[in-house]
Amino acid sequence: MARIVGVNLPSNKRTEIGLTYIFGIGRNTSNKILKQTKINPDKRVKDLTTSEIEQLRKVIENKCRTEGTLKRDISGNIKRLKEIGCYRGLRHTVHLPVRGQRTKTNSRTVRGNVRQTMGSGRQSAAKKT
């Protein structure tokens, strides 16, 4: 099992897909990394040699922002937006969609899956005594 940037890559996946398990690396970036290191993207992660894993590790650590540093940058950007009080920062603060989506019907996941329909909060009828 290959371990790169603190993430265990799944051993039975293709290398192209296995690299996407690292936060901050998608399909496009993984293909660029594999092209740069001249590793076959169809090769399974379990078939990689230690030298190939080291090559991947060096390229990812030097060229890409991943995992902790990327998450820290993202949270820092959101914190900055909140501090300056811009519209996007206010939307983040209130936990509403930031990028212009409608909120009347389709923001359940952002709002915490709140269901405010007619009968959703109704108490059951009292029993006769």
Long-range contacts (C-beta under 8 A, 24 or more apart in sequence): 1-45, 1-46, 2-45, 2-48, 2-53, 2-56, 4-53, 4-56, 4-57, 4-60, 5-57, 5-60, 5-61, 5-66, 5-67, 6-67, 6-68, 7-67, 9-45, 10-45, 11-44, 11-45, 11-46, 12-44, 12-45, 12-46, 13-44, 13-45, 14-41, 14-42, 14-43, 14-44, 14-45, 15-39, 15-40, 15-41, 15-42, 15-43, 15-44, 15-45, 15-48, 16-41, 16-42, 18-45, 19-56, 19-60, 22-60, 22-66, 22-67, 23-66, 23-67, 23-70, 23-71, 24-64, 24-65, 24-66, 24-67, 24-70, 25-60, 25-64, 25-66, 29-64, 33-59, 33-60, 33-63, 33-64
